[in-house]
Amino acid sequence: MSAVLPTISVEKPWGKDTLPPPFSAPEGQRIGEIWFEPPEALPDLLVKYIFTSEKLSVQVHPDDDQSEAVGLGRQGKSECWYVIDAEPGATLGVGFASDLDADTMRAASLDGSIEDMLVWHEVKAGDFFYIPANTVHAIGAGVSLIEVQQNSDITYRLYDYGRPRELHLEEGMAVAKGEPYDMGLHQMVPDGGTMRLVEGPFFLLDKVEGPVEPAIAGDYPGALLVIPRSEGVSVAGKAVAVGECALADDIQCVEIADDATALLTRGC
């Protein structure tokens, strides 16, 4: 049944007390994430907003086969980041400047030099990165982004800037790829227009300027999620605001007005 998804605001020490519109943080709280509860129709897909005032840990996620092999079920995590706001000089760390073997990566995690071995990409609104499982990554300070991901909570922290949280070096070394990031997985998304952002293999993601074209509609034969990026988006005749995420039973339920924009996504 088409509906706006429930939201969960998560306080984080690295979150922000001033959020980009239309969001606002309750007084005295630093909101790091706003999650949308995955619906039964699309249980393997998770959408969230992330807001940072400090760097997040250097981390990596397993793929489905790796998580299953250690008894955690098929909980691999490939994800993508769509930057919606960035302070001057804000960065995302993705992949390494050169190839590293596991021993070098482990030593760098222990002494903190892994932070400097990452490639830190300066970003602005519209930057888009697809992050396959096994990619070592970190979100820098001063970034607001939309994350679409496989619905998994398995994260292996490799380095945490001296914060008193557990690291997962054994698990992380077993899945981390010590290699440069494929910049073919990066795109710069303009404000207007329609473009395919993720083609699979775990989910489809499109940025659409209305009205929805038949070629796009044909790729959404069943349930999908709708993430408005402007006013003028409705699902089953009900307006969906920027900052919300809605389940649509099918693409025929979705209306995106002329010049309005939204992200559409479904599992593969």
N, C-alpha and C positions, 0 to 999 in steps of 0.2 A: 504494500500500500504506500503510495507516494506520501512523503512527509519530510518536514525539516528535522534533521537529526538532533538529538540531545547533545549539549556541549558540556565538556568538563574542563574547567580552568585549573591549571596546575601551578602552584607556587614553586619557584626554583631560586636558589641563591644567585644564580647567574641571570635571572630574568630581569624584566624591566618594570619600573613603576610608572612610566609614561609610554603608552602603546600608540602605534599609528592608528588613525581613524579606520573603521568606526569603533575600535576597541577602547576600553578604558580599564585600568587596574584599580581595584578597591584601595582606598587609602591605607597606606602602610604595608601593602603587598607588592611583591615582585613576581609578576606572572611570566613564566617561561614558556608555557605551552597551553594551547587551547585545542583539545581533542574533540573529534566528532565520533560518537559511539557507533561502531560498525553495525549496520543493519543485518538482519538474518538473511536478506537476499544477497548481500555481498560481504560475507563474513571475513574474507581473506584480504580485504582492502581497508587501509586506515588513512585518514586525512587529518592533518593537524596544522596549526600555525605555530611557529617557533619565534620567540623574541629573545635576543641576547644582549646583555650588558657586559658580559665577560666571555672569554673563550670556553667552549665546551671541551670535554676530554678528547684526547686522541683515541679513536676507537675503530672497531671493525666488527662486521656481522658475518655469520656463516651463511652458506647457501642451504637449500632444502636438504640435499643429500648429507651434508656435514652435520646439520642439527639432528637429523634422523639417526645417523650413525652413532651418536653419543646418547641416544635414548630420549631426546627432547621432542620427538615428533618432527613433522615437516614444518619447521619454523624459520626457514631462511628469510633473510631480509635484504632485498634490493629496494632502493628508494630513489626519490628525486627531490630536488630543491628548486623552487621558483621564487626568486628574490623579489619581494614587493616593496622593500624600503631598506636603505643602507646609509649609515653615517659615512662621511668622507673618510676614505682609507680603510673601510671595513673589508674583511677578507674571509674566504673559505679555504681551508686546507684540504687538498685532495691529491692523493698519490705522492710519489717521491720524485725528486729531481733526477735520480739515477737508480739502477737496480740495486736492491739490498738482499743479502741472504738472511735466513732466520736468525743466525747468531748475531749478526750485526744489528738487526732490528731489535732483538731482545736487549742487547747491551745499551742501545740508544734509548730504549724505553726506560731502562733502569737509571740512566744518568741524565735523562731529560733532553738529550740532543736530538731525539726523534722529532721534536717540535720544529727544529731548524732544518731537518731533512725533508719535511713535507714541502710541497709547493703551495704557497699561499696566493690565491687569486684575488686581486682586488675586484670588488663587485659593486654593482648598482642595480636599481630596480630593473627587472627584465632579464637579468642573468639566470640561466637555467642549466642545471647539472643533473644528469642521470648518474646515480651512484650504484654500480652493481655490487652485490654481495662480494666480500673478500677485499674490497677497496678500503685502505686505511684513510681516515678522514677526520676532520674536526671543523666545527662551525665557529668562526671568530666572533669577536664582540661587535655590537652595533649593527646587527643584521636582523631583519624581520623577513620570514619566508614561509611559504606554503610547502609542506612536505606531504607527498603521496608515497605510500610504501606498502609492501607486503605487511600484513598484520602480524607482527612478531615483536616480542619484547626481549629478544636475546641480543645483548650488547656486551662485547668484550672490551674493557678499558685497557689501553696500553700505557697511557700516561695521563696524569691529572693535575699537573702544575703544583704538586705538593699538597693538594687537598687530601684529607684523611679518609679516602674511600678506597675500597678494595680494587686492586688491579687483577687482570685475568691473562697473565702472560702465557701460561701453558696453552690455554684454549685459544688465545689470540694468535700465537705463533702457528698453531695448527691450521688456521684458515686465512691468515693475512697474506696478501700478495705484495711483495716488496718491489713494486714496479711503478713507472710513471703512469699517470692517468691518461686515458685516450681522450684527447680534446675533441674528437669527433662526437663525443657524448655531451658536449657543451653547446648550447645555443643562446643567441641573444634574441629575446622575444619582444617585438614591437608592441606598442599600446593597442594598435588596431590590427585587423586582419585575422585570418584563420590559419592555424598551423598545427601539424602533428608534432607533439613533444615526445611521447613514448609510444613505441610500436609493439611493445611486449618485451620479453616473453611472459611476464607475470601480470601486467596490466596495460591498458591502453589509456592514453591521456592526450586530449586535444584542447587547445585554446581556440575558442570559437567566437567570431564576431557575427552577430545575428543578421538575418535569420539563418537557421541551421541549413546548410547545403545538403542536397540529397546524397552526395558522396560520403559526407560525414555521418548522416543519419543511418546509412546502410551498414555502418560498422557498429551500430548499437542496437542489436535485435532484442535485447531484454533489459533488465534493470541496470541503472547507471546512477552515478552520483553527479550532482550539479553544484559547482562552486562559483557563485557570481563574483565577477570582478568589476561590475558597475550596476547601476540601477537598470531596470527594464528586463529582468529575468524572472520567469514564473514557472512553477511546476504544478500541473493539474489545476491550473487557473488561479493559483495563489502565489502572490509575489514572494520571492526569496531575496533577502537583503544581502548586501556585501557583508562578509563576516559570518555568514551562515553556510551550511552545506545541506543539500536536500537529496533524498532518495527519490528517483523517478522510476515508475514501473516500466516505462519504455520511452523512447525518444519522442513519440507522439505527444507525450505529456509535457514536453519541454518547449517553452516559448522564449526565444531571445530576440528582443526588439532590434530594429535597425540600429546599428552603431553601438548596441550594448554588447558586452563581452562576458564570457563565463568559461570556466574549465569544466570539461566533461571527462569522466573516467569510469572504467569498468574493469573487472578482472578478465584474464585471458584463460 
